[in-house]
Amino acid sequence: MANENAEKEALSLAQTPIVGVIMGSKSDWETMRHAVEKLQALSIPHEVKVVSAHRTPDLLFEYAAKAEARGLEVIIAGAGGAAHLPGMCAAKTILPVLGVPVESKAMQGLDSLLSIVQMPGGIPVATLAIGKAGATNAALFSAAILANKYPRIKAALRKFREEQTQTVLDHPDPQETI
């Protein structure tokens, strides 16, 4: 009971965001909204912000450097093209940084993926798939990280996975519209 009360207290305080979702520009929102929607579905307190590695580097450095002190526990960073945002964010914090490559016009996001995944040893960025799947999985991966500390998030994640499985089992006919 004491552990449950401690978690309730922590999560009520956690209306202070515990996940930061940042992106390099407003145009990245079409991809990154999928991370935000999944965080909302799992009731994980979060914040959303445009923080550009190239146009607002000082803001990025301040955001990353102060993230832990502000209560963030995970950062999801989405960027396209050169996609320096996740790596530069990771360089300024010890929090887990989950990088989401945003699909670009020139190379369909392959440039973004390679930029994020090729971090030098010592500054890790967990890199996810390009686009919507990557953004969705970034939210789910952040939930998995947080589930180690918050039983309520663990239960929500478990429920999501069970419902996902049940949907497939309930609708095995590929011709059926759900």
C-alpha atoms as an extended CHARMM CRD file, in Angstrom:
* protein
*
       178  EXT
         1         1  MET       CA              0.0000000000        0.0000000000        0.0000000000  PROA      1               0.0000000000
         2         2  ALA       CA              2.8200000000        2.4090000000        0.8470000000  PROA      2               0.0000000000
         3         3  ASN       CA              4.4510000000        1.6820000000       -2.5170000000  PROA      3               0.0000000000
         4         4  GLU       CA              1.1400000000        2.3400000000       -4.3050000000  PROA      4               0.0000000000
         5         5  ASN       CA              0.7170000000        5.6390000000       -2.4340000000  PROA      5               0.0000000000
         6         6  ALA       CA              4.2730000000        6.6430000000       -3.2980000000  PROA      6               0.0000000000
         7         7  GLU       CA              3.5640000000        5.9590000000       -6.9640000000  PROA      7               0.0000000000
         8         8  LYS       CA              0.3030000000        7.9470000000       -6.8560000000  PROA      8               0.0000000000
         9         9  GLU       CA              2.1690000000       10.8270000000       -5.2660000000  PROA      9               0.0000000000
        10        10  ALA       CA              4.9610000000       10.5720000000       -7.8320000000  PROA      10              0.0000000000
        11        11  LEU       CA              2.5310000000       10.4700000000      -10.7440000000  PROA      11              0.0000000000
        12        12  SER       CA              0.3630000000       13.2790000000       -9.3980000000  PROA      12              0.0000000000
        13        13  LEU       CA              3.5170000000       15.3290000000       -9.1870000000  PROA      13              0.0000000000
        14        14  ALA       CA              4.2260000000       13.9190000000      -12.6200000000  PROA      14              0.0000000000
        15        15  GLN       CA              1.5740000000       16.0720000000      -14.1300000000  PROA      15              0.0000000000
        16        16  THR       CA              4.9400000000       17.6540000000      -14.3710000000  PROA      16              0.0000000000
        17        17  PRO       CA              6.0450000000       15.9440000000      -17.5790000000  PROA      17              0.0000000000
        18        18  ILE       CA              8.2300000000       12.8430000000      -17.3250000000  PROA      18              0.0000000000
        19        19  VAL       CA              8.7140000000       12.4800000000      -21.0940000000  PROA      19              0.0000000000
        20        20  GLY       CA              9.9030000000       15.2750000000      -23.3310000000  PROA      20              0.0000000000
        21        21  VAL       CA              8.9760000000       15.1010000000      -27.0070000000  PROA      21              0.0000000000
        22        22  ILE       CA             11.0900000000       17.4430000000      -29.0840000000  PROA      22              0.0000000000
        23        23  MET       CA             11.4120000000       17.9600000000      -32.8030000000  PROA      23              0.0000000000
        24        24  GLY       CA             13.6060000000       20.0310000000      -35.0650000000  PROA      24              0.0000000000
        25        25  SER       CA             10.7870000000       21.9510000000      -36.7390000000  PROA      25              0.0000000000
        26        26  LYS       CA              7.0060000000       22.2540000000      -36.8980000000  PROA      26              0.0000000000
        27        27  SER       CA              7.0240000000       20.2130000000      -40.0980000000  PROA      27              0.0000000000
        28        28  ASP       CA              8.1480000000       17.2050000000      -38.0080000000  PROA      28              0.0000000000
        29        29  TRP       CA              4.8400000000       17.2910000000      -36.0960000000  PROA      29              0.0000000000
        30        30  GLU       CA              3.0650000000       15.1040000000      -38.6740000000  PROA      30              0.0000000000
        31        31  THR       CA              5.4040000000       12.2800000000      -37.6400000000  PROA      31              0.0000000000
        32        32  MET       CA              5.9300000000       13.1180000000      -33.9720000000  PROA      32              0.0000000000
        33        33  ARG       CA              2.2110000000       13.4660000000      -33.2120000000  PROA      33              0.0000000000
        34        34  HSD       CA              2.0710000000        9.6650000000      -33.2580000000  PROA      34              0.0000000000
        35        35  ALA       CA              4.4160000000        9.5410000000      -30.2610000000  PROA      35              0.0000000000
        36        36  VAL       CA              2.3130000000       12.1240000000      -28.4510000000  PROA      36              0.0000000000
        37        37  GLU       CA             -0.9380000000       10.3010000000      -29.2070000000  PROA      37              0.0000000000
        38        38  LYS       CA              0.4750000000        7.0490000000      -27.8160000000  PROA      38              0.0000000000
        39        39  LEU       CA              1.7880000000        8.8020000000      -24.6740000000  PROA      39              0.0000000000
        40        40  GLN       CA             -1.6870000000       10.3010000000      -24.1940000000  PROA      40              0.0000000000
        41        41  ALA       CA             -3.3250000000        6.8990000000      -24.6690000000  PROA      41              0.0000000000
        42        42  LEU       CA             -1.0530000000        5.4770000000      -21.9550000000  PROA      42              0.0000000000
        43        43  SER       CA             -1.6660000000        8.5300000000      -19.6810000000  PROA      43              0.0000000000
        44        44  ILE       CA              2.0310000000        9.3780000000      -19.5080000000  PROA      44              0.0000000000
        45        45  PRO       CA              2.6430000000       13.0360000000      -18.5930000000  PROA      45              0.0000000000
        46        46  HSD       CA              4.6880000000       14.6910000000      -21.3230000000  PROA      46              0.0000000000
        47        47  GLU       CA              5.5990000000       17.9610000000      -22.9650000000  PROA      47              0.0000000000
        48        48  VAL       CA              5.9950000000       18.8150000000      -26.6460000000  PROA      48              0.0000000000
        49        49  LYS       CA              8.3330000000       21.4220000000      -28.0660000000  PROA      49              0.0000000000
        50        50  VAL       CA             10.1230000000       22.4940000000      -31.2420000000  PROA      50              0.0000000000
        51        51  VAL       CA             13.8320000000       22.7290000000      -30.4280000000  PROA      51              0.0000000000
        52        52  SER       CA             16.1360000000       23.0310000000      -33.4260000000  PROA      52              0.0000000000
        53        53  ALA       CA             19.7390000000       21.8210000000      -33.2540000000  PROA      53              0.0000000000
        54        54  HSD       CA             20.6060000000       24.2570000000      -36.0470000000  PROA      54              0.0000000000
        55        55  ARG       CA             18.3450000000       27.2880000000      -35.5790000000  PROA      55              0.0000000000
        56        56  THR       CA             18.1520000000       27.3300000000      -31.7600000000  PROA      56              0.0000000000
        57        57  PRO       CA             21.2400000000       25.4590000000      -30.4990000000  PROA      57              0.0000000000
        58        58  ASP       CA             21.4200000000       27.3790000000      -27.2190000000  PROA      58              0.0000000000
        59        59  LEU       CA             17.7800000000       26.4970000000      -26.4970000000  PROA      59              0.0000000000
        60        60  LEU       CA             18.5390000000       22.8380000000      -27.2600000000  PROA      60              0.0000000000
        61        61  PHE       CA             21.5470000000       22.8020000000      -24.9230000000  PROA      61              0.0000000000
        62        62  GLU       CA             19.5350000000       24.4520000000      -22.1380000000  PROA      62              0.0000000000
        63        63  TYR       CA             16.5830000000       22.0930000000      -22.6750000000  PROA      63              0.0000000000
        64        64  ALA       CA             18.7590000000       18.9810000000      -22.5050000000  PROA      64              0.0000000000
        65        65  ALA       CA             20.9620000000       20.1970000000      -19.6570000000  PROA      65              0.0000000000
        66        66  LYS       CA             17.9680000000       21.0800000000      -17.4500000000  PROA      66              0.0000000000
        67        67  ALA       CA             15.6700000000       18.1950000000      -18.4600000000  PROA      67              0.0000000000
        68        68  GLU       CA             16.5210000000       15.9200000000      -15.5420000000  PROA      68              0.0000000000
        69        69  ALA       CA             16.2180000000       18.7100000000      -12.9640000000  PROA      69              0.0000000000
        70        70  ARG       CA             12.7740000000       19.5580000000      -14.3870000000  PROA      70              0.0000000000
        71        71  GLY       CA             11.6240000000       15.9720000000      -13.8180000000  PROA      71              0.0000000000
        72        72  LEU       CA             11.9620000000       14.4800000000      -17.2780000000  PROA      72              0.0000000000
        73        73  GLU       CA             13.0140000000       10.8330000000      -17.3170000000  PROA      73              0.0000000000
        74        74  VAL       CA             13.0720000000       10.1400000000      -21.0760000000  PROA      74              0.0000000000
        75        75  ILE       CA             13.4390000000       12.3640000000      -24.1470000000  PROA      75              0.0000000000
        76        76  ILE       CA             12.0100000000       11.4730000000      -27.5520000000  PROA      76              0.0000000000
        77        77  ALA       CA             13.7270000000       13.5370000000      -30.2470000000  PROA      77              0.0000000000
        78        78  GLY       CA             12.5510000000       13.5290000000      -33.8500000000  PROA      78              0.0000000000
        79        79  ALA       CA             14.3950000000       15.1320000000      -36.7300000000  PROA      79              0.0000000000
        80        80  GLY       CA             14.7500000000       14.9030000000      -40.4870000000  PROA      80              0.0000000000
        81        81  GLY       CA             17.5550000000       15.4830000000      -42.9570000000  PROA      81              0.0000000000
        82        82  ALA       CA             20.8450000000       15.9890000000      -41.1310000000  PROA      82              0.0000000000
        83        83  ALA       CA             18.9300000000       15.0090000000      -37.9660000000  PROA      83              0.0000000000
        84        84  HSD       CA             21.4420000000       16.2710000000      -35.4210000000  PROA      84              0.0000000000
        85        85  LEU       CA             18.8140000000       16.9370000000      -32.7310000000  PROA      85              0.0000000000
        86        86  PRO       CA             18.7850000000       13.5170000000      -30.9990000000  PROA      86              0.0000000000
        87        87  GLY       CA             22.5770000000       13.2280000000      -30.8680000000  PROA      87              0.0000000000
        88        88  MET       CA             23.1810000000       16.7780000000      -29.6740000000  PROA      88              0.0000000000
        89        89  CYS       CA             20.4620000000       16.3170000000      -27.0580000000  PROA      89              0.0000000000
        90        90  ALA       CA             22.0960000000       13.0850000000      -25.8660000000  PROA      90              0.0000000000
        91        91  ALA       CA             25.4440000000       14.8580000000      -25.6240000000  PROA      91              0.0000000000
        92        92  LYS       CA             23.9880000000       17.2700000000      -23.0550000000  PROA      92              0.0000000000
        93        93  THR       CA             22.0550000000       14.8520000000      -20.7900000000  PROA      93              0.0000000000
        94        94  ILE       CA             22.3990000000       11.4180000000      -19.2540000000  PROA      94              0.0000000000
        95        95  LEU       CA             18.6760000000       10.7340000000      -19.6880000000  PROA      95              0.0000000000
        96        96  PRO       CA             17.7070000000        8.1120000000      -22.2660000000  PROA      96              0.0000000000
        97        97  VAL       CA             17.2380000000        9.7780000000      -25.6630000000  PROA      97              0.0000000000
        98        98  LEU       CA             15.0950000000        7.9830000000      -28.2270000000  PROA      98              0.0000000000
        99        99  GLY       CA             15.7490000000        9.1800000000      -31.7680000000  PROA      99              0.0000000000
       100       100  VAL       CA             12.9920000000        9.1670000000      -34.3760000000  PROA      100             0.0000000000
       101       101  PRO       CA             14.1040000000        9.6850000000      -37.9840000000  PROA      101             0.0000000000
       102       102  VAL       CA             11.5620000000       11.8580000000      -39.7810000000  PROA      102             0.0000000000
       103       103  GLU       CA             10.9920000000       11.0310000000      -43.4310000000  PROA      103             0.0000000000
       104       104  SER       CA             12.6770000000       13.5480000000      -45.7050000000  PROA      104             0.0000000000
       105       105  LYS       CA             11.8270000000       14.3950000000      -49.3000000000  PROA      105             0.0000000000
       106       106  ALA       CA             15.3130000000       13.8100000000      -50.6660000000  PROA      106             0.0000000000
       107       107  MET       CA             16.0150000000       10.3250000000      -49.3080000000  PROA      107             0.0000000000
       108       108  GLN       CA             12.7170000000        9.1530000000      -47.7470000000  PROA      108             0.0000000000
       109       109  GLY       CA             14.2630000000        9.4000000000      -44.2660000000  PROA      109             0.0000000000
       110       110  LEU       CA             17.3180000000        7.2350000000      -44.8920000000  PROA      110             0.0000000000
       111       111  ASP       CA             19.5150000000       10.3040000000      -44.3710000000  PROA      111             0.0000000000
       112       112  SER       CA             17.7830000000       10.9510000000      -41.0330000000  PROA      112             0.0000000000
       113       113  LEU       CA             18.1030000000        7.3130000000      -39.9660000000  PROA      113             0.0000000000
       114       114  LEU       CA             21.8140000000        7.1350000000      -40.7430000000  PROA      114             0.0000000000
       115       115  SER       CA             22.4860000000       10.4570000000      -39.0290000000  PROA      115             0.0000000000
       116       116  ILE       CA             20.8100000000        9.3160000000      -35.8140000000  PROA      116             0.0000000000
       117       117  VAL       CA             22.0020000000        5.7090000000      -35.7360000000  PROA      117             0.0000000000
       118       118  GLN       CA             25.6980000000        6.4850000000      -36.3740000000  PROA      118             0.0000000000
       119       119  MET       CA             26.4480000000        8.0930000000      -33.0000000000  PROA      119             0.0000000000
       120       120  PRO       CA             30.0090000000        7.7500000000      -31.7380000000  PROA      120             0.0000000000
       121       121  GLY       CA             30.6320000000        5.3580000000      -28.8660000000  PROA      121             0.0000000000
       122       122  GLY       CA             29.9660000000        7.0330000000      -25.5320000000  PROA      122             0.0000000000
       123       123  ILE       CA             26.9120000000        9.1100000000      -26.5100000000  PROA      123             0.0000000000
       124       124  PRO       CA             24.0710000000        6.6360000000      -27.1150000000  PROA      124             0.0000000000
       125       125  VAL       CA             20.8120000000        7.3980000000      -28.8840000000  PROA      125             0.0000000000
       126       126  ALA       CA             18.2650000000        4.5820000000      -29.1300000000  PROA      126             0.0000000000
       127       127  THR       CA             17.2590000000        4.8470000000      -32.7830000000  PROA      127             0.0000000000
       128       128  LEU       CA             13.8340000000        3.7460000000      -33.9600000000  PROA      128             0.0000000000
       129       129  ALA       CA             12.2250000000        3.2300000000      -37.3630000000  PROA      129             0.0000000000
       130       130  ILE       CA             11.6410000000        6.0190000000      -39.8510000000  PROA      130             0.0000000000
       131       131  GLY       CA              8.3310000000        7.8680000000      -39.5740000000  PROA      131             0.0000000000
       132       132  LYS       CA              5.0550000000        6.9250000000      -37.8870000000  PROA      132             0.0000000000
       133       133  ALA       CA              6.1820000000        3.4610000000      -36.7260000000  PROA      133             0.0000000000
       134       134  GLY       CA              9.3030000000        4.9460000000      -35.1430000000  PROA      134             0.0000000000
       135       135  ALA       CA              7.3600000000        7.6850000000      -33.3680000000  PROA      135             0.0000000000
       136       136  THR       CA              4.7960000000        5.2000000000      -32.0640000000  PROA      136             0.0000000000
       137       137  ASN       CA              7.5070000000        2.8040000000      -30.9170000000  PROA      137             0.0000000000
       138       138  ALA       CA              9.4320000000        5.6360000000      -29.2550000000  PROA      138             0.0000000000
       139       139  ALA       CA              6.4120000000        6.2730000000      -27.0320000000  PROA      139             0.0000000000
       140       140  LEU       CA              6.0570000000        2.5590000000      -26.3060000000  PROA      140             0.0000000000
       141       141  PHE       CA              9.7760000000        2.2230000000      -25.5690000000  PROA      141             0.0000000000
       142       142  SER       CA              9.6310000000        5.1960000000      -23.2160000000  PROA      142             0.0000000000
       143       143  ALA       CA              6.6810000000        3.4870000000      -21.4970000000  PROA      143             0.0000000000
       144       144  ALA       CA              8.7670000000        0.3210000000      -21.1330000000  PROA      144             0.0000000000
       145       145  ILE       CA             11.5940000000        2.3220000000      -19.5400000000  PROA      145             0.0000000000
       146       146  LEU       CA              9.1910000000        4.0720000000      -17.1640000000  PROA      146             0.0000000000
       147       147  ALA       CA              7.3490000000        0.8210000000      -16.3610000000  PROA      147             0.0000000000
       148       148  ASN       CA             10.3210000000       -0.2130000000      -14.2420000000  PROA      148             0.0000000000
       149       149  LYS       CA              9.5280000000        2.6470000000      -11.8690000000  PROA      149             0.0000000000
       150       150  TYR       CA              5.7760000000        3.1920000000      -12.2590000000  PROA      150             0.0000000000
       151       151  PRO       CA              3.4770000000        0.1440000000      -11.8730000000  PROA      151             0.0000000000
       152       152  ARG       CA              0.5640000000        2.1060000000      -13.3860000000  PROA      152             0.0000000000
       153       153  ILE       CA              2.5210000000        2.6410000000      -16.5920000000  PROA      153             0.0000000000
       154       154  LYS       CA              3.5320000000       -1.0280000000      -16.6020000000  PROA      154             0.0000000000
       155       155  ALA       CA             -0.1450000000       -2.0010000000      -16.3460000000  PROA      155             0.0000000000
       156       156  ALA       CA             -1.1220000000        0.3990000000      -19.1500000000  PROA      156             0.0000000000
       157       157  LEU       CA              1.6300000000       -0.9570000000      -21.3920000000  PROA      157             0.0000000000
       158       158  ARG       CA              0.6710000000       -4.5420000000      -20.6400000000  PROA      158             0.0000000000
       159       159  LYS       CA             -2.9900000000       -3.7340000000      -21.3900000000  PROA      159             0.0000000000
       160       160  PHE       CA             -2.0370000000       -2.1220000000      -24.7110000000  PROA      160             0.0000000000
       161       161  ARG       CA             -0.0200000000       -5.1900000000      -25.7480000000  PROA      161             0.0000000000
       162       162  GLU       CA             -2.8200000000       -7.5730000000      -24.7510000000  PROA      162             0.0000000000
       163       163  GLU       CA             -5.4230000000       -5.5390000000      -26.6570000000  PROA      163             0.0000000000
       164       164  GLN       CA             -3.1620000000       -5.4000000000      -29.6970000000  PROA      164             0.0000000000
       165       165  THR       CA             -2.7820000000       -9.1850000000      -29.6230000000  PROA      165             0.0000000000
       166       166  GLN       CA             -6.5110000000       -9.7070000000      -29.1280000000  PROA      166             0.0000000000
       167       167  THR       CA             -7.3370000000       -7.4740000000      -32.1090000000  PROA      167             0.0000000000
       168       168  VAL       CA             -5.2060000000       -9.6820000000      -34.3620000000  PROA      168             0.0000000000
       169       169  LEU       CA             -6.7490000000      -12.8550000000      -32.9320000000  PROA      169             0.0000000000
       170       170  ASP       CA            -10.2900000000      -11.4960000000      -33.2810000000  PROA      170             0.0000000000
       171       171  HSD       CA             -9.7870000000      -10.4280000000      -36.9060000000  PROA      171             0.0000000000
       172       172  PRO       CA             -7.6210000000      -12.9980000000      -38.7150000000  PROA      172             0.0000000000
       173       173  ASP       CA             -9.2830000000      -12.4610000000      -42.1140000000  PROA      173             0.0000000000
       174       174  PRO       CA             -7.1680000000       -9.9380000000      -44.0660000000  PROA      174             0.0000000000
       175       175  GLN       CA            -10.1960000000       -9.0430000000      -46.2140000000  PROA      175             0.0000000000
       176       176  GLU       CA            -12.2210000000       -7.9170000000      -43.2020000000  PROA      176             0.0000000000
       177       177  THR       CA            -12.3260000000       -4.2140000000      -42.4810000000  PROA      177             0.0000000000
       178       178  ILE       CA            -12.0080000000       -3.3310000000      -38.8280000000  PROA      178             0.0000000000
